[in-house]
């Protein structure tokens, strides 16, 4: 599951440090989970999965402008817009 999340973040262009900062998740724990030295529980996986799902929904809705998730500020802004139900439409 964690490897799938890593691949999704890579495809969204979101660095792990940015994702962890916005999710309020320790980056060291993320790294250990990727190495398999620590297992993430259901609530942790659910929280992280919801953020990745929101990022995917933003990307699909704004595909013509290709939003950036490279920085904490960019990702936080996009997630705030998503929570406020602000939609991007081009054309």
C-alpha positions in Angstrom: 0.0 0.0 0.0 2.7 2.5 1.0 4.6 1.7 -2.3 1.5 2.5 -4.2 1.1 5.8 -2.4 4.8 6.6 -3.2 4.2 5.9 -6.9 1.0 8.1 -6.9 2.9 11.0 -5.3 5.7 10.6 -7.9 3.1 10.7 -10.7 1.5 13.8 -9.2 4.9 15.5 -8.9 4.8 15.8 -5.2 8.0 15.3 -3.2 7.7 13.1 -0.1 8.9 15.9 2.2 6.1 18.3 1.0 3.5 15.6 1.3 4.6 14.6 4.9 4.7 18.3 5.9 1.1 19.0 4.7 -0.2 15.7 6.1 1.4 16.3 9.5 3.1 13.0 9.1 6.7 12.4 10.3 9.0 12.0 7.2 11.2 9.6 9.1 8.2 7.3 9.7 7.3 7.6 6.0 10.8 6.5 5.1 10.8 3.6 7.5 7.4 2.5 6.1 8.9 2.5 2.6 11.7 0.4 3.8 9.3 -2.0 5.6 10.7 -1.4 9.0 7.5 0.0 10.3 3.9 -0.8 9.5 1.3 2.0 9.1 -2.1 1.4 10.7 -5.5 1.8 9.2 -6.2 5.4 10.4 -2.8 6.6 9.1 -3.2 4.9 5.7 -6.8 6.4 5.5 -5.6 9.9 6.3 -2.7 9.8 3.8 -4.9 8.1 1.2 -7.6 10.9 1.5 -4.9 13.5 0.8 -3.6 11.7 -2.3 -7.2 11.2 -3.5 -7.9 14.9 -3.2 -4.6 15.6 -5.1 -5.7 13.3 -7.8 -9.2 15.0 -8.0 -7.5 18.4 -8.2 -5.3 17.2 -11.1 -8.2 15.7 -13.0 -10.3 18.8 -12.5 -7.5 21.1 -13.5 -5.8 19.0 -16.1 -5.6 21.9 -18.6 -3.5 24.0 -16.1 -1.6 21.1 -14.4 -1.5 22.2 -10.8 1.8 22.1 -8.9 2.3 20.1 -5.7 6.0 20.8 -5.4 5.9 23.0 -2.3 4.1 23.0 1.0 2.4 26.3 0.1 1.3 25.0 -3.4 -0.1 21.8 -2.0 -1.8 23.5 1.0 -3.4 26.1 -1.3 -4.7 23.4 -3.7 -6.1 21.3 -0.8 -7.8 24.4 0.7 -9.4 25.1 -2.7 -10.5 21.5 -3.0 -12.1 21.5 0.5 -13.9 24.7 -0.4 -15.3 23.0 -3.5 -13.6 25.5 -5.8 -13.4 23.9 -9.3 -11.2 24.7 -12.2 -12.6 24.7 -15.6 -10.9 25.8 -18.8 -12.8 26.7 -22.0 
